[in-house]
Amino acid sequence: MGLFSSFESKTIKIAMGALQETTNMVPENSADYFPTPAEMKATLKANFFPEQMKATLKRDYGEAKPEYAAYHLLDILAHLFDQNSKRDMGMWCAHASSHLGKNIP
């Protein structure tokens, strides 16, 4: 088994895909530093706690799906970036989370 669980890998992959699909939401004149894909992936991993997320999702949705986890992970990052005065990064993560929310069955 690899370093990361299948649940974590799928969640990170889905979150990265949503970020990629919403890059057009990033203002061209943004003063925020936008990380490379590798840096963003590391940021997602650093803020993701699979067992805690699974328990929360099972409680709230009755099941733990990577799509739900990615939605919540991006929402969490949006708030963290906002709190650290990185408004454009926060907005980007919020748009990616919203994009996922619209596409989750």
Secondary structure by P-SEA (a helix, b strand, c coil): cccccaaaaaaaaaaaaaaaaacccccccccbbbbcaaaaaaaaaaaccaaaaaaaaaaacccccaaaaaaaaaaaaaaaaaaacaaaaaaaaaaaaaaaaaccc
